[in-house]
Amino acid sequence: MTDRPTPQSIDQLLERERASLRRLTPGQAAEAARAEGALLVDIRYAALRERDGTIPGAVVVERNELEWRLDPQGDYRLPEATGHDLPVVVICNEGYASSLAARSLQALGLHRATDLVGGFQAWAAAGLPVTPPAT
């Protein structure tokens, strides 16, 4: 007989995973990028980036490639993926998928990975720099 985990809702999973994150507000994320060299990683899909623009200096990594592109030991890593001590702030559209993505990066050993509360929408609403979408 196999022990199966107790089913949980996505809200329960999200709450559990977020308990291991020190999530950042838009202002804190901007400061972390400026002062600590935190890597801002935009995981939004292309249609959202085309509609709303991007954060200057953020690297764009589609969610389905995130772990391969940020694993410091991986063959497909980005040049910015310099080590497990790299501070990483994952950014999705509204701050939900980014929490799960940041926890996945922590499982790879990127212990300083976290995400942006409210995602790109909160960043833009805070009046932080956004590169307008291409027209």
LINTA-V970080 format. One line per field, one symbol per residue. phi: phi as a letter, one per 40 degrees, with the letter a starting at -180 (. if undefined). burial: b if it has 24 or more other C-alpha atoms within 12 Angstrom, else e. Layout:
phi=???
burial=???
//
This chain:
phi=.ccbccdaccccccccccccbbcbcdcccccccccbgcccbcbccdcccccbgbcdgcccbddcbdcccbcdcccbccdccciccccbbcbbcbgbcccccccccccchccccaaccggdccdcccgcdbccccb
burial=eeeeeeeeeeeeeeeebbeebbbbbbbbbbebbeeeebbbbbbbeeeebeeebbbbebbbbbbeebbebbbbeeeeeeebbebeebbbbbbbbbbbbbbbbbbbbbebebebbbbbbbbbbbbbeeeeebeeeee
//
